Amino acid sequence: MKLSSSEKNGVAILEPKGKIMGGPDATILHDKLHEFIENGIRKVVIDMGQVEWMNSTGLGILISGLTTLRNNQGELKLANVTGKIQSLLTITKLITVFEAFDSVEDAVKSFKA
């Protein structure tokens, strides 16, 4: 997995590309979220548009990110969830845990000022 990030209106946007399968992927995402929190950024959108696949460890990484942000008075939202990932979230019932939006812009706008 490759991970790039940007910021828009005080919201951090993470763009993972490839497969989220655990191992080093977990460390990369975990470190990035803690970096945001240390810098006072507590609103994060993960753009899932370039994620080809995710296994159970990948889902655990997302849950861990959500928990980390919520424990620090923050929030994590998903955008551009592909069909494969959408069905994975539905099967695992995580679709009720994560807020998902059709676009990064919609996700960014959903945060209260």
N, CA, C and O atoms as a printed pandas DataFrame, in Angstrom:
     atom_number atom_name residue_name chain_id  residue_number  x_coord  y_coord  z_coord
0              1         N          MET        A               1    0.841   -1.182    0.000
1              2        CA          MET        A               1    0.000    0.000    0.000
2              3         C          MET        A               1    0.881    1.238    0.000
3              4         O          MET        A               1    1.877    1.315    0.719
4              5         N          LYS        A               2    0.495    2.194   -0.814
5              6        CA          LYS        A               2    1.134    3.508   -0.794
6              7         C          LYS        A               2    0.146    4.465   -0.150
7              8         O          LYS        A               2   -1.066    4.309   -0.298
8              9         N          LEU        A               3    0.663    5.455    0.562
9             10        CA          LEU        A               3   -0.214    6.384    1.262
10            11         C          LEU        A               3    0.238    7.815    1.020
11            12         O          LEU        A               3    1.378    8.179    1.311
12            13         N          SER        A               4   -0.666    8.615    0.487
13            14        CA          SER        A               4   -0.377   10.042    0.351
14            15         C          SER        A               4   -1.427   10.792    1.160
15            16         O          SER        A               4   -2.495   10.261    1.464
16            17         N          SER        A               5   -1.105   12.035    1.501
17            18        CA          SER        A               5   -2.056   12.815    2.293
18            19         C          SER        A               5   -2.060   14.260    1.847
19            20         O          SER        A               5   -1.098   14.768    1.272
20            21         N          SER        A               6   -3.182   14.904    2.135
21            22        CA          SER        A               6   -3.326   16.332    1.852
22            23         C          SER        A               6   -4.269   16.896    2.907
23            24         O          SER        A               6   -4.763   16.167    3.768
24            25         N          GLU        A               7   -4.511   18.194    2.832
25            26        CA          GLU        A               7   -5.398   18.817    3.797
26            27         C          GLU        A               7   -6.317   19.795    3.073
27            28         O          GLU        A               7   -5.908   20.495    2.146
28            29         N          LYS        A               8   -7.565   19.821    3.520
29            30        CA          LYS        A               8   -8.543   20.725    2.910
30            31         C          LYS        A               8   -9.471   21.234    4.009
31            32         O          LYS        A               8  -10.149   20.441    4.662
32            33         N          ASN        A               9   -9.507   22.534    4.215
33            34        CA          ASN        A               9  -10.373   23.157    5.223
34            35         C          ASN        A               9  -10.182   22.553    6.615
35            36         O          ASN        A               9  -11.155   22.352    7.342
36            37         N          GLY        A              10   -8.939   22.265    6.984
37            38        CA          GLY        A              10   -8.660   21.717    8.307
38            39         C          GLY        A              10   -8.950   20.234    8.451
39            40         O          GLY        A              10   -8.890   19.689    9.553
40            41         N          VAL        A              11   -9.266   19.577    7.336
41            42        CA          VAL        A              11   -9.542   18.141    7.337
42            43         C          VAL        A              11   -8.395   17.433    6.616
43            44         O          VAL        A              11   -8.047   17.787    5.490
44            45         N          ALA        A              12   -7.811   16.431    7.276
45            46        CA          ALA        A              12   -6.750   15.642    6.646
46            47         C          ALA        A              12   -7.392   14.617    5.717
47            48         O          ALA        A              12   -8.387   13.983    6.067
48            49         N          ILE        A              13   -6.811   14.463    4.528
49            50        CA          ILE        A              13   -7.312   13.493    3.555
50            51         C          ILE        A              13   -6.200   12.492    3.280
51            52         O          ILE        A              13   -5.129   12.851    2.791
52            53         N          LEU        A              14   -6.470   11.241    3.599
53            54        CA          LEU        A              14   -5.519   10.166    3.336
54            55         C          LEU        A              14   -5.951    9.422    2.090
55            56         O          LEU        A              14   -7.132    9.125    1.912
56            57         N          GLU        A              15   -4.981    9.117    1.219
57            58        CA          GLU        A              15   -5.279    8.402   -0.013
58            59         C          GLU        A              15   -4.421    7.144   -0.116
59            60         O          GLU        A              15   -3.339    7.177   -0.703
60            61         N          PRO        A              16   -4.900    6.029    0.455
61            62        CA          PRO        A              16   -4.167    4.775    0.281
62            63         C          PRO        A              16   -4.376    4.244   -1.134
63            64         O          PRO        A              16   -5.447    4.415   -1.716
64            65         N          LYS        A              17   -3.342    3.598   -1.687
65            66        CA          LYS        A              17   -3.437    2.999   -3.023
66            67         C          LYS        A              17   -2.945    1.569   -2.950
67            68         O          LYS        A              17   -1.931    1.284   -2.312
68            69         N          GLY        A              18   -3.662    0.670   -3.602
69            70        CA          GLY        A              18   -3.261   -0.727   -3.619
70            71         C          GLY        A              18   -4.089   -1.566   -2.676
71            72         O          GLY        A              18   -5.301   -1.384   -2.563
72            73         N          LYS        A              19   -3.426   -2.489   -2.000
73            74        CA          LYS        A              19   -4.110   -3.416   -1.094
74            75         C          LYS        A              19   -3.745   -3.085    0.346
75            76         O          LYS        A              19   -2.582   -2.829    0.659
76            77         N          ILE        A              20   -4.751   -3.092    1.224
77            78        CA          ILE        A              20   -4.512   -2.870    2.650
78            79         C          ILE        A              20   -4.594   -4.242    3.320
79            80         O          ILE        A              20   -5.679   -4.789    3.519
80            81         N          MET        A              21   -3.425   -4.782    3.663
81            82        CA          MET        A              21   -3.357   -6.163    4.128
82            83         C          MET        A              21   -2.698   -6.324    5.489
83            84         O          MET        A              21   -2.500   -7.455    5.932
84            85         N          GLY        A              22   -2.354   -5.249    6.161
85            86        CA          GLY        A              22   -1.710   -5.381    7.464
86            87         C          GLY        A              22   -0.205   -5.286    7.366
87            88         O          GLY        A              22    0.332   -4.828    6.357
88            89         N          GLY        A              23    0.478   -5.719    8.413
89            90        CA          GLY        A              23    1.941   -5.624    8.433
90            91         C          GLY        A              23    2.370   -4.179    8.417
91            92         O          GLY        A              23    1.923   -3.388    9.248
92            93         N          PRO        A              24    3.251   -3.813    7.461
93            94        CA          PRO        A              24    3.735   -2.428    7.420
94            95         C          PRO        A              24    2.619   -1.410    7.156
95            96         O          PRO        A              24    2.734   -0.247    7.542
96            97         N          ASP        A              25    1.533   -1.855    6.492
97            98        CA          ASP        A              25    0.410   -0.952    6.217
98            99         C          ASP        A              25   -0.161   -0.394    7.514
99           100         O          ASP        A              25   -0.490    0.789    7.599
100          101         N          ALA        A              26   -0.274   -1.248    8.519
101          102        CA          ALA        A              26   -0.831   -0.835    9.806
102          103         C          ALA        A              26    0.032    0.257   10.430
103          104         O          ALA        A              26   -0.482    1.249   10.948
104          105         N          THR        A              27    1.333    0.066   10.376
105          106        CA          THR        A              27    2.259    1.031   10.967
106          107         C          THR        A              27    2.195    2.367   10.244
107          108         O          THR        A              27    2.188    3.423   10.876
108          109         N          ILE        A              28    2.149    2.318    8.929
109          110        CA          ILE        A              28    2.108    3.545    8.125
110          111         C          ILE        A              28    0.876    4.374    8.498
111          112         O          ILE        A              28    0.986    5.568    8.777
112          113         N          LEU        A              29   -0.282    3.742    8.499
113          114        CA          LEU        A              29   -1.525    4.454    8.787
114          115         C          LEU        A              29   -1.568    4.923   10.240
115          116         O          LEU        A              29   -1.954    6.058   10.518
116          117         N          HIS        A              30   -1.176    4.061   11.153
117          118        CA          HIS        A              30   -1.154    4.389   12.579
118          119         C          HIS        A              30   -0.267    5.610   12.830
119          120         O          HIS        A              30   -0.675    6.546   13.518
120          121         N          ASP        A              31    0.940    5.598   12.272
121          122        CA          ASP        A              31    1.882    6.706   12.470
122          123         C          ASP        A              31    1.334    8.011   11.895
123          124         O          ASP        A              31    1.497    9.076   12.489
124          125         N          LYS        A              32    0.685    7.921   10.738
125          126        CA          LYS        A              32    0.144    9.120   10.089
126          127         C          LYS        A              32   -0.983    9.715   10.935
127          128         O          LYS        A              32   -1.053   10.933   11.102
128          129         N          LEU        A              33   -1.860    8.871   11.467
129          130        CA          LEU        A              33   -2.959    9.371   12.297
130          131         C          LEU        A              33   -2.424   10.026   13.571
131          132         O          LEU        A              33   -2.932   11.067   13.990
132          133         N          HIS        A              34   -1.416    9.432   14.182
133          134        CA          HIS        A              34   -0.838   10.026   15.387
134          135         C          HIS        A              34   -0.132   11.346   15.075
135          136         O          HIS        A              34   -0.123   12.265   15.894
136          137         N          GLU        A              35    0.450   11.424   13.896
137          138        CA          GLU        A              35    1.070   12.680   13.456
138          139         C          GLU        A              35    0.009   13.774   13.333
139          140         O          GLU        A              35    0.223   14.906   13.768
140          141         N          PHE        A              36   -1.129   13.432   12.739
141          142        CA          PHE        A              36   -2.230   14.397   12.614
142          143         C          PHE        A              36   -2.688   14.861   13.992
143          144         O          PHE        A              36   -2.840   16.059   14.228
144          145         N          ILE        A              37   -2.909   13.912   14.901
145          146        CA          ILE        A              37   -3.395   14.245   16.245
146          147         C          ILE        A              37   -2.406   15.169   16.957
147          148         O          ILE        A              37   -2.805   16.151   17.583
148          149         N          GLU        A              38   -1.115   14.849   16.859
149          150        CA          GLU        A              38   -0.087   15.691   17.485
150          151         C          GLU        A              38   -0.084   17.103   16.919
151          152         O          GLU        A              38    0.252   18.060   17.617
152          153         N          ASN        A              39   -0.462   17.228   15.641
153          154        CA          ASN        A              39   -0.511   18.537   14.988
154          155         C          ASN        A              39   -1.877   19.205   15.122
155          156         O          ASN        A              39   -2.135   20.227   14.486
156          157         N          GLY        A              40   -2.758   18.626   15.954
157          158        CA          GLY        A              40   -4.055   19.236   16.205
158          159         C          GLY        A              40   -5.117   18.958   15.164
159          160         O          GLY        A              40   -6.190   19.561   15.190
160          161         N          ILE        A              41   -4.828   18.049   14.249
161          162        CA          ILE        A              41   -5.813   17.698   13.210
162          163         C          ILE        A              41   -6.589   16.485   13.703
163          164         O          ILE        A              41   -6.016   15.418   13.927
164          165         N          ARG        A              42   -7.903   16.658   13.871
165          166        CA          ARG        A              42   -8.720   15.589   14.422
166          167         C          ARG        A              42   -9.838   15.134   13.466
167          168         O          ARG        A              42  -10.649   14.273   13.807
168          169         N          LYS        A              43   -9.862   15.718   12.289
169          170        CA          LYS        A              43  -10.865   15.344   11.287
170          171         C          LYS        A              43  -10.128   14.705   10.118
171          172         O          LYS        A              43   -9.292   15.342    9.477
172          173         N          VAL        A              44  -10.443   13.444    9.845
173          174        CA          VAL        A              44   -9.726   12.706    8.808
174          175         C          VAL        A              44  -10.706   12.006    7.872
175          176         O          VAL        A              44  -11.680   11.394    8.309
176          177         N          VAL        A              45  -10.426   12.110    6.578
177          178        CA          VAL        A              45  -11.177   11.388    5.553
178          179         C          VAL        A              45  -10.203   10.433    4.879
179          180         O          VAL        A              45   -9.110   10.834    4.480
180          181         N          ILE        A              46  -10.594    9.179    4.752
181          182        CA          ILE        A              46   -9.790    8.226    3.985
182          183         C          ILE        A              46  -10.483    8.012    2.648
183          184         O          ILE        A              46  -11.607    7.513    2.590
184          185         N          ASP        A              47   -9.795    8.398    1.568
185          186        CA          ASP        A              47  -10.301    8.235    0.204
186          187         C          ASP        A              47   -9.991    6.808   -0.234
187          188         O          ASP        A              47   -8.838    6.466   -0.496
188          189         N          MET        A              48  -11.027    5.983   -0.309
189          190        CA          MET        A              48  -10.859    4.556   -0.605
190          191         C          MET        A              48  -10.887    4.248   -2.105
191          192         O          MET        A              48  -10.848    3.081   -2.496
192          193         N          GLY        A              49  -10.954    5.276   -2.940
193          194        CA          GLY        A              49  -11.104    5.091   -4.381
194          195         C          GLY        A              49  -10.013    4.277   -5.054
195          196         O          GLY        A              49  -10.274    3.625   -6.065
196          197         N          GLN        A              50   -8.789    4.297   -4.519
197          198        CA          GLN        A              50   -7.666    3.586   -5.133
198          199         C          GLN        A              50   -7.309    2.284   -4.397
199          200         O          GLN        A              50   -6.287    1.660   -4.685
200          201         N          VAL        A              51   -8.162    1.884   -3.448
201          202        CA          VAL        A              51   -7.897    0.643   -2.699
202          203         C          VAL        A              51   -8.457   -0.532   -3.498
203          204         O          VAL        A              51   -9.661   -0.620   -3.738
204          205         N          GLU        A              52   -7.563   -1.432   -3.906
205          206        CA          GLU        A              52   -7.969   -2.581   -4.722
206          207         C          GLU        A              52   -8.646   -3.653   -3.866
207          208         O          GLU        A              52   -9.652   -4.237   -4.269
208          209         N          TRP        A              53   -8.086   -3.902   -2.687
209          210        CA          TRP        A              53   -8.625   -4.945   -1.830
210          211         C          TRP        A              53   -8.183   -4.703   -0.399
211          212         O          TRP        A              53   -7.208   -3.997   -0.143
212          213         N          MET        A              54   -8.923   -5.304    0.534
213          214        CA          MET        A              54   -8.599   -5.179    1.939
214          215         C          MET        A              54   -8.989   -6.495    2.609
215          216         O          MET        A              54  -10.075   -7.020    2.363
216          217         N          ASN        A              55   -8.108   -7.025    3.455
217          218        CA          ASN        A              55   -8.459   -8.242    4.194
218          219         C          ASN        A              55   -8.910   -7.865    5.602
219          220         O          ASN        A              55   -9.080   -6.685    5.908
220          221         N          SER        A              56   -9.104   -8.864    6.455
221          222        CA          SER        A              56   -9.594   -8.582    7.806
222          223         C          SER        A              56   -8.616   -7.716    8.595
223          224         O          SER        A              56   -9.029   -6.900    9.420
224          225         N          THR        A              57   -7.331   -7.892    8.343
225          226        CA          THR        A              57   -6.338   -7.054    9.018
226          227         C          THR        A              57   -6.492   -5.604    8.573
227          228         O          THR        A              57   -6.362   -4.683    9.379
228          229         N          GLY        A              58   -6.768   -5.410    7.292
229          230        CA          GLY        A              58   -7.007   -4.065    6.770
230          231         C          GLY        A              58   -8.215   -3.420    7.424
231          232         O          GLY        A              58   -8.194   -2.231    7.744
232          233         N          LEU        A              59   -9.277   -4.209    7.623
233          234        CA          LEU        A              59  -10.457   -3.692    8.322
234          235         C          LEU        A              59  -10.096   -3.309    9.754
235          236         O          LEU        A              59  -10.562   -2.294   10.271
236          237         N          GLY        A              60   -9.262   -4.130   10.389
237          238        CA          GLY        A              60   -8.807   -3.835   11.742
238          239         C          GLY        A              60   -8.035   -2.532   11.807
239          240         O          GLY        A              60   -8.149   -1.783   12.777
240          241         N          ILE        A              61   -7.247   -2.259   10.771
241          242        CA          ILE        A              61   -6.494   -1.006   10.702
242          243         C          ILE        A              61   -7.456    0.181   10.671
243          244         O          ILE        A              61   -7.233    1.179   11.357
244          245         N          LEU        A              62   -8.526    0.075    9.877
245          246        CA          LEU        A              62   -9.514    1.159    9.795
246          247         C          LEU        A              62  -10.219    1.353   11.140
247          248         O          LEU        A              62  -10.415    2.482   11.589
248          249         N          ILE        A              63  -10.597    0.244   11.774
249          250        CA          ILE        A              63  -11.272    0.327   13.080
250          251         C          ILE        A              63  -10.343    0.962   14.108
251          252         O          ILE        A              63  -10.768    1.797   14.906
252          253         N          SER        A              64   -9.079    0.564   14.084
253          254        CA          SER        A              64   -8.088    1.121   15.000
254          255         C          SER        A              64   -7.937    2.634   14.772
255          256         O          SER        A              64   -7.832    3.403   15.727
256          257         N          GLY        A              65   -7.927    3.046   13.506
257          258        CA          GLY        A              65   -7.828    4.472   13.181
258          259         C          GLY        A              65   -9.028    5.246   13.696
259          260         O          GLY        A              65   -8.884    6.339   14.244
260          261         N          LEU        A              66  -10.213    4.674   13.519
261          262        CA          LEU        A              66  -11.444    5.302   13.994
262          263         C          LEU        A              66  -11.408    5.448   15.513
263          264         O          LEU        A              66  -11.737    6.506   16.050
264          265         N          THR        A              67  -11.008    4.388   16.196
265          266        CA          THR        A              67  -10.929    4.400   17.656
266          267         C          THR        A              67   -9.907    5.414   18.153
267          268         O          THR        A              67  -10.172    6.164   19.092
268          269         N          THR        A              68   -8.738    5.433   17.518
269          270        CA          THR        A              68   -7.683    6.387   17.899
270          271         C          THR        A              68   -8.179    7.817   17.800
271          272         O          THR        A              68   -7.969    8.619   18.709
272          273         N          LEU        A              69   -8.838    8.135   16.692
273          274        CA          LEU        A              69   -9.332    9.503   16.513
274          275         C          LEU        A              69  -10.450    9.827   17.494
275          276         O          LEU        A              69  -10.466   10.915   18.068
276          277         N          ARG        A              70  -11.381    8.906   17.696
277          278        CA          ARG        A              70  -12.486    9.164   18.636
278          279         C          ARG        A              70  -11.966    9.344   20.059
279          280         O          ARG        A              70  -12.489   10.166   20.812
280          281         N          ASN        A              71  -10.936    8.579   20.434
281          282        CA          ASN        A              71  -10.347    8.717   21.766
282          283         C          ASN        A              71   -9.646   10.062   21.947
283          284         O          ASN        A              71   -9.356   10.474   23.070
284          285         N          ASN        A              72   -9.378   10.739   20.833
285          286        CA          ASN        A              72   -8.740   12.057   20.866
286          287         C          ASN        A              72   -9.700   13.147   20.374
287          288         O          ASN        A              72   -9.276   14.151   19.802
288          289         N          GLN        A              73  -11.005   12.931   20.609
289          290        CA          GLN        A              73  -12.065   13.864   20.221
290          291         C          GLN        A              73  -12.056   14.172   18.719
291          292         O          GLN        A              73  -12.332   15.297   18.304
292          293         N          GLY        A              74  -11.739   13.164   17.923
293          294        CA          GLY        A              74  -11.721   13.344   16.480
294          295         C          GLY        A              74  -12.712   12.430   15.794
295          296         O          GLY        A              74  -13.502   11.747   16.446
296          297         N          GLU        A              75  -12.662   12.424   14.464
297          298        CA          GLU        A              75  -13.577   11.587   13.693
298          299         C          GLU        A              75  -12.905   11.163   12.392
299          300         O          GLU        A              75  -12.122   11.909   11.803
300          301         N          LEU        A              76  -13.228    9.952   11.961
301          302        CA          LEU        A              76  -12.704    9.421   10.712
302          303         C          LEU        A              76  -13.882    9.039    9.826
303          304         O          LEU        A              76  -14.822    8.380   10.271
304          305         N          LYS        A              77  -13.818    9.461    8.573
305          306        CA          LYS        A              77  -14.884    9.149    7.620
306          307         C          LYS        A              77  -14.270    8.584    6.351
307          308         O          LYS        A              77  -13.101    8.830    6.051
308          309         N          LEU        A              78  -15.064    7.828    5.612
309          310        CA          LEU        A              78  -14.597    7.210    4.376
310          311         C          LEU        A              78  -15.233    7.897    3.174
311          312         O          LEU        A              78  -16.353    8.403    3.247
312          313         N          ALA        A              79  -14.496    7.905    2.067
313          314        CA          ALA        A              79  -15.024    8.468    0.821
314          315         C          ALA        A              79  -14.655    7.551   -0.345
315          316         O          ALA        A              79  -13.680    6.803   -0.274
316          317         N          ASN        A              80  -15.441    7.618   -1.409
317          318        CA          ASN        A              80  -15.177    6.863   -2.644
318          319         C          ASN        A              80  -14.981    5.366   -2.387
319          320         O          ASN        A              80  -14.067    4.749   -2.935
320          321         N          VAL        A              81  -15.841    4.797   -1.557
321          322        CA          VAL        A              81  -15.730    3.370   -1.238
322          323         C          VAL        A              81  -16.122    2.569   -2.480
323          324         O          VAL        A              81  -17.221    2.729   -3.010
324          325         N          THR        A              82  -15.217    1.709   -2.935
325          326        CA          THR        A              82  -15.472    0.916   -4.141
326          327         C          THR        A              82  -16.461   -0.207   -3.832
327          328         O          THR        A              82  -16.730   -0.502   -2.668
328          329         N          GLY        A              83  -16.993   -0.822   -4.865
329          330        CA          GLY        A              83  -17.962   -1.903   -4.707
330          331         C          GLY        A              83  -17.437   -3.056   -3.868
331          332         O          GLY        A              83  -18.147   -3.575   -3.008
332          333         N          LYS        A              84  -16.183   -3.461   -4.117
333          334        CA          LYS        A              84  -15.585   -4.574   -3.369
334          335         C          LYS        A              84  -15.499   -4.249   -1.888
335          336         O          LYS        A              84  -15.851   -5.071   -1.043
336          337         N          ILE        A              85  -15.032   -3.054   -1.579
337          338        CA          ILE        A              85  -14.868   -2.648   -0.183
338          339         C          ILE        A              85  -16.242   -2.444    0.465
339          340         O          ILE        A              85  -16.443   -2.790    1.630
340          341         N          GLN        A              86  -17.172   -1.886   -0.290
341          342        CA          GLN        A              86  -18.540   -1.681    0.201
342          343         C          GLN        A              86  -19.156   -3.014    0.627
343          344         O          GLN        A              86  -19.766   -3.105    1.692
344          345         N          SER        A              87  -18.996   -4.046   -0.205
345          346        CA          SER        A              87  -19.573   -5.349    0.140
346          347         C          SER        A              87  -18.871   -5.940    1.363
347          348         O          SER        A              87  -19.511   -6.598    2.184
348          349         N          LEU        A              88  -17.577   -5.714    1.492
349          350        CA          LEU        A              88  -16.830   -6.176    2.660
350          351         C          LEU        A              88  -17.343   -5.492    3.935
351          352         O          LEU        A              88  -17.522   -6.139    4.966
352          353         N          LEU        A              89  -17.574   -4.186    3.851
353          354        CA          LEU        A              89  -18.111   -3.441    4.998
354          355         C          LEU        A              89  -19.528   -3.897    5.338
355          356         O          LEU        A              89  -19.904   -3.941    6.509
356          357         N          THR        A              90  -20.308   -4.234    4.326
357          358        CA          THR        A              90  -21.679   -4.688    4.543
358          359         C          THR        A              90  -21.705   -6.064    5.204
359          360         O          THR        A              90  -22.438   -6.275    6.170
360          361         N          ILE        A              91  -20.912   -6.995    4.688
361          362        CA          ILE        A              91  -20.851   -8.363    5.226
362          363         C          ILE        A              91  -20.432   -8.351    6.692
363          364         O          ILE        A              91  -20.969   -9.101    7.507
364          365         N          THR        A              92  -19.465   -7.490    7.018
365          366        CA          THR        A              92  -18.940   -7.437    8.391
366          367         C          THR        A              92  -19.753   -6.511    9.296
367          368         O          THR        A              92  -19.435   -6.341   10.473
368          369         N          LYS        A              93  -20.799   -5.918    8.738
369          370        CA          LYS        A              93  -21.665   -4.979    9.463
370          371         C          LYS        A              93  -20.940   -3.688    9.874
371          372         O          LYS        A              93  -21.458   -2.911   10.676
372          373         N          LEU        A              94  -19.755   -3.469    9.328
373          374        CA          LEU        A              94  -19.007   -2.247    9.645
374          375         C          LEU        A              94  -19.568   -1.039    8.897
375          376         O          LEU        A              94  -19.189    0.101    9.167
376          377         N          ILE        A              95  -20.462   -1.299    7.964
377          378        CA          ILE        A              95  -21.105   -0.205    7.227
378          379         C          ILE        A              95  -21.881    0.693    8.194
379          380         O          ILE        A              95  -22.111    1.869    7.912
380          381         N          THR        A              96  -22.285    0.122    9.345
381          382        CA          THR        A              96  -23.016    0.906   10.342
382          383         C          THR        A              96  -22.075    1.672   11.274
383          384         O          THR        A              96  -22.507    2.558   12.012
384          385         N          VAL        A              97  -20.789    1.325   11.235
385          386        CA          VAL        A              97  -19.802    1.954   12.113
386          387         C          VAL        A              97  -19.161    3.168   11.443
387          388         O          VAL        A              97  -18.933    4.196   12.081
388          389         N          PHE        A              98  -18.878    3.036   10.154
389          390        CA          PHE        A              98  -18.202    4.106    9.420
390          391         C          PHE        A              98  -19.191    4.961    8.648
391          392         O          PHE        A              98  -20.139    4.449    8.052
392          393         N          GLU        A              99  -18.965    6.263    8.664
393          394        CA          GLU        A              99  -19.720    7.152    7.783
394          395         C          GLU        A              99  -18.999    7.139    6.448
395          396         O          GLU        A              99  -17.798    7.400    6.382
396          397         N          ALA        A             100  -19.731    6.835    5.384
397          398        CA          ALA        A             100  -19.133    6.775    4.052
398          399         C          ALA        A             100  -19.839    7.761    3.124
399          400         O          ALA        A             100  -21.056    7.934    3.187
400          401         N          PHE        A             101  -19.053    8.400    2.266
401          402        CA          PHE        A             101  -19.566    9.415    1.358
402          403         C          PHE        A             101  -19.123    9.110   -0.068
403          404         O          PHE        A             101  -18.118    8.434   -0.290
404          405         N          ASP        A             102  -19.891    9.620   -1.030
405          406        CA          ASP        A             102  -19.599    9.354   -2.437
406          407         C          ASP        A             102  -18.352   10.086   -2.926
407          408         O          ASP        A             102  -17.715    9.659   -3.889
408          409         N          SER        A             103  -18.006   11.181   -2.268
409          410        CA          SER        A             103  -16.828   11.942   -2.700
410          411         C          SER        A             103  -16.095   12.504   -1.493
411          412         O          SER        A             103  -16.658   12.629   -0.405
412          413         N          VAL        A             104  -14.832   12.840   -1.707
413          414        CA          VAL        A             104  -14.032   13.460   -0.649
414          415         C          VAL        A             104  -14.663   14.794   -0.264
415          416         O          VAL        A             104  -14.701   15.145    0.915
416          417         N          GLU        A             105  -15.158   15.539   -1.254
417          418        CA          GLU        A             105  -15.767   16.846   -0.980
418          419         C          GLU        A             105  -16.963   16.714   -0.039
419          420         O          GLU        A             105  -17.113   17.499    0.897
420          421         N          ASP        A             106  -17.819   15.707   -0.295
421          422        CA          ASP        A             106  -18.984   15.489    0.571
422          423         C          ASP        A             106  -18.549   15.121    1.988
423          424         O          ASP        A             106  -19.136   15.584    2.966
424          425         N          ALA        A             107  -17.519   14.287    2.088
425          426        CA          ALA        A             107  -17.023   13.877    3.411
426          427         C          ALA        A             107  -16.463   15.070    4.172
427          428         O          ALA        A             107  -16.729   15.231    5.363
428          429         N          VAL        A             108  -15.690   15.904    3.489
429          430        CA          VAL        A             108  -15.091   17.095    4.115
430          431         C          VAL        A             108  -16.206   18.036    4.593
431          432         O          VAL        A             108  -16.142   18.563    5.704
432          433         N          LYS        A             109  -17.226   18.243    3.753
433          434        CA          LYS        A             109  -18.337   19.141    4.116
434          435         C          LYS        A             109  -19.143   18.612    5.300
435          436         O          LYS        A             109  -19.774   19.384    6.022
436          437         N          SER        A             110  -19.121   17.282    5.499
437          438        CA          SER        A             110  -19.937   16.676    6.555
438          439         C          SER        A             110  -19.431   16.992    7.959
439          440         O          SER        A             110  -20.176   16.854    8.929
440          441         N          PHE        A             111  -18.178   17.412    8.078
441          442        CA          PHE        A             111  -17.644   17.763    9.396
442          443         C          PHE        A             111  -18.226   19.090    9.836
443          444         O          PHE        A             111  -18.309   20.038    9.055
444          445         N          LYS        A             112  -18.628   19.146   11.094
445          446        CA          LYS        A             112  -19.156   20.398   11.618
446          447         C          LYS        A             112  -17.992   21.336   11.906
447          448         O          LYS        A             112  -16.940   20.909   12.382
448          449         N          ALA        A             113  -18.187   22.585   11.619
449          450        CA          ALA        A             113  -17.108   23.572   11.799
450          451         C          ALA        A             113  -16.709   23.723   13.248
451          452         O          ALA        A             113  -15.818   24.512   13.563
